[in-house]
């Protein structure tokens, strides 16, 4: 009977994600990951056909990390505004992970908004909390996401640094404007 594996597939993926979170996706090589884990590259290639195969597993792990961030509620702020704040917070606290997930285009196919990992959740929150139709919720989501993603990208790439209060105000202002536009369009 062969010896029991000392390193699990889950440990490899977890360590790969930790490496990416600290140093970015370009740092993820078999050699760097093996050094991180203090082992040879053999366990990596025992479980994975290649680095792209490993990256696909790690991508799912990174999305799970992001999903947890997105769902954090903030006292005194609507559930929908919390989502925007959390997206931006993720970009600031998990810069390398954010860049890989939302700025690299890796593992993305098609149009970015429809492929957004949390689109269904965000649309559901909008429909329930703002009494919007599916079409209206989609419109608000698209415009608001572009705005929020712009702020998040500036923060992740260290080209801007906004304080929490300013971010909350900007998000609130844009959101109220979008809702007012919808209300005005309904009354015409």
N, C-alpha and C positions, 0 to 999 in steps of 0.2 A: 504494500500500500504506500502511495507517495506521501511525503510529509505534508502536514497541514500548512496552508499558506499563512505567512506571518503578517502580510499586508493585504488588506481587503480592497476591493474595488471602491467602496465608499470612502475609505481613507485616502486613496489616491485622488479621487474627485475633490474631497474636502481640502486636501493640501494644495491641489492645483488652484482651487478658488482662492485660498488664502494667499498664494503667490501672486495671483492676478490682482487681488485687492490691494496688495502692498506695492507691486512693481509694474502692473499693467500687463495686458495680453501678450505683448511682444516678449515678455520675460518667460513665458511658458514654453519651455523646451523640455525634452525628455531628460536631458542632462541636468538642467536647473531644478526640475521637479525631484529627480533622484537625490540631488544634493540636499534639497529641502527635507526630504524624508529620510536622509542618511541611509540610503540603500543603492543598489544598482538600478539600471533602467529595466532590468528583466521583469520585475513585477508589473511595471506599467504596460509593457508589451505582452504580458501574459493575459491581461484583461482586455486590452484595447488593440485593435488592428493597426492603429496609427494615431498620431496626435490629433487629427481632425475628429476621429471617433471619440477621443477623450474630451475634446473641446465641446462636443455636442452634449455630453453628460454634464460638464461643468456649466455650460450655458443654462441648462435647466436648473441647476443649483443656484446660479446667479439670479435667474428670474424668480425663484422661490424667495430669495433674500429680498429682492425688490418688492414682491407681492406683500411680504410682511410689513415693509416700510409703508407702503401705500395705504394700508388699512388702519393705521394708527389714528385714533380720534384725538382731537384737541379740544379741550374745554372752552366753551364760549365761541366756537367756530363751527360753522355748518360742516356736515360730513363731506360735502363736495369741495369746499374750500380747504378742508384738511387734506384731501387727495392732492391738490396742487402744491400745498406747502410741503407735503411728504415727498413728492416727486423732486422738488427743488432741494429739500434736505438730503435726500438720497444722493443727488448730484454732488453736494458739498461734502458729505461724510464718506461716500463710497465713490470717489472720483474715478478711479481706474475701472471699477466695475461699471459705472454709469457710461463711461466712454465706450467700453466694449459693447454693452447692451444697446445703447441708443445713439452712438455716433459712428460706429465702425461699419455698420451694414452687414456684418457677418451673420450668417444664418437667417437673414431676412429675405423674404420673397414678396414681390408685389408692393402695393401701396402701404406706406408706413402707418397711417392712422388705422386702417382696417386690420393690420397685423399687430397693433399695439397689444401687448400681452394682457393688459387689464381693461381693454375697451368695453367688454360686456359689463364688467363690474361698474365702471364709471358711468356708462349709459344708464344702467339700472338705478344708480344713486340719483342721477339727474331727473329721470322720469318720475321717481317716487317723491323726491324732496321738493321739486319745483313744478310738479304736475305738468310736465312737458310731454308732448307726443314723441314718438320715436324719431320722427324727422327733425323736430325742434331740438331734441336732446342731442342728436348727431351733429347738428349745426353748431350748437354751443360747445360741444366737446371738441370739434375740429378747430374752431377758432381759439378757444381757450387753451387747448393743448399746444397749439403753435406758439402762443404767447409764453406759456409756462415752460415749454421745452427751450425756448430762446433764453430765458433767464437761467434755467438749469445748465444749459450748455456754456453760458458765460461763466458760471460759477465753477463748473467742472474743469474748464480750460483755463481758469485763473485770469480771465480777462475782466471780471467785475466781481465786486463783493458788496452785496446789499445786506442791510440789517434785516432781522426778522420783521420788525414793524413796517419797514418800507415794503418788503415783499408782500406782507398781508394787505397793506393798503393798495398796492398796485393790482394784486389779484382781485381784490374786492371791487375796485373801480372798474376794471375791465369786465368782470362778471356782471356787475349791475348794468353796465352799458349794453351788454349782449342781451340780457333779460329785458331791458327796456325796449330795445329794438324789436324783440319778438312781440312784446306787448303792443307796441305801436303798429306792427304789421298785422296783428290779430284784429285790431280795432278799425283798420281801413276797410 
